């Protein structure tokens, strides 16, 4: 199963849990599985959030495949100038 690392902002939906394992073939299915496990988290993982899969940042990840041993990080948008 893929290991998902959740940032501080998303942990409020998980009761403070920072890592979970999820069995999903792609990012879209991963988000659905997280929403089922942690109701309310899905809308906060939106298109403005980047996702890193095995260290590679994917800008438009919804259909990106996930390997069974992948590590996924949800990255909040960075603002500034």
C-alpha positions, 0 to 999 in steps of 0.5 A: 500500500502507498504511504501518504504523508499529511501536512499540518493543515490536513491533520485536523481531519485525521485526528492528528495522524500524519501518515496513513497507508492507502491502496489506490491505483491513482491519485483520484482514487487515493483522494476518494479513499482518504475522504471515506476514511476521513470525512471532510478532507477531500475538498481540502485536497484541491487543484491548488495543492501540489502532490509529490509522488516518490519525490517528484512534484506533480502539478496536475496529478489526478490521473497519475498512477500510484505504485504499491510502494509509493510515498505521497506528500500533499503540498500546500500552495506557497505564496509570496513574492 
